Amino acid sequence: MELIAKEQAHSHHWHYTADGSPRGYIDPHALRELWFHTGTACNLACPFCLEGSSPGDNRLQLMKLDDVRPFVDEAVSLGVEQFSFTGGEPFVAKDMVKILAYASRFRPCLVLTNGTEPVLQRLHQIATLSTSPHPVSFRVSIDYPDRAQHDSGRGNGSFDNAFNGLKELHSLGFHVSVARQMASDEDTNAVTAEYRALFRQHHLPEDLTLVAFPDFMPPGSTVETPQITEHCMTHYQTEESRRHFMCAFSKMVIKTKGLMKVYACTLVDDDPEYELGRTLTESLNQRISMKHHRCFSCFSYGSSCSEMTD
């Protein structure tokens, strides 16, 4: 009855496109990965940030260990395979190292970070995580393989600080990867080659994983994208390919106005219709609409925040 009530509470646009066609959807099949949004506060204020993060921003509040612990415990009981953390900048949260120490007792952890001052200033604390029962990995954002282009969005010195963070984390024995921005008309092989050359230059393994993302636009943006219908999801996608959409195997926990909430995906915390409940258990098996404009990126590019492999 509760699930029926939730479905009835959704808007017409959750179920149907603008022309009245049944909207595409994903039926989740597992909870393999649980994401925590540690808060939208960040030491940087990038104009392109999909979270609208900046110093002191509290659209999504900073998490504490006591906020996270019950969800870690519940996720473990549900068979989760990995914990992942995003922001904002996760290391702005004072409890971040404690959070990782607790979560990595049970499962591997991945942290998305800009790699700059909040990381560099806490390396002595982060180093203690290298002996965790399960590995802690870091994905550092280096938007472009060009210093000036990267710094134009993140601020002067950010490129060098990010590479310093990447190198320091690698030297401590952590697995590291790099997130970059993707242009629709790019020569992907050429861009990849530029990154590989930079990695060699900085004495890093040249085969570091690169994760490319399109421009998701700031939160609350109105973006015109093709509507994803039920026909699109059955004609252009297979049952197997649909299982690789993030909302098919992951959830994200956020904190807002003092409340912890479970959302369907790491990319849709700006739309309350994607809230699935206050616990992981009640969030499971709820059908996810492909309503958000960022869903089109997953549909068209196969974009995924995850680094999990089958």
Buried (B, 14 or more C-beta within 10 A) or exposed (E): EEEEEBEEEEEEEBBBBEEEBEBBBBEBEBBBBBBBBBBBBBBBBBEEBBBBBBEEBEBBBBBBBEBBBEBBEBBBEBEBBBBBBBBBBBBBBEBBBBBBBBBBEBBBBBBBBBBBBBBBEBBEBBBEBEEBEEBBBBBBBBBBBEBEEBBBBBBEEBBEBBBBBBBBBBEBEBBBBBBBBBEEEEEEEEBBEEBBEBBEEEEBEEEBEBBBBBBBBBBEEEEEEEBBBBEBBEEEBEEEEBBBBBBBBBBBBBBBEEEBBBBBBBBBBBBEBBBBBEBBEBBBEBBBBBBBBBBBBBBBEEBBBBBBEE
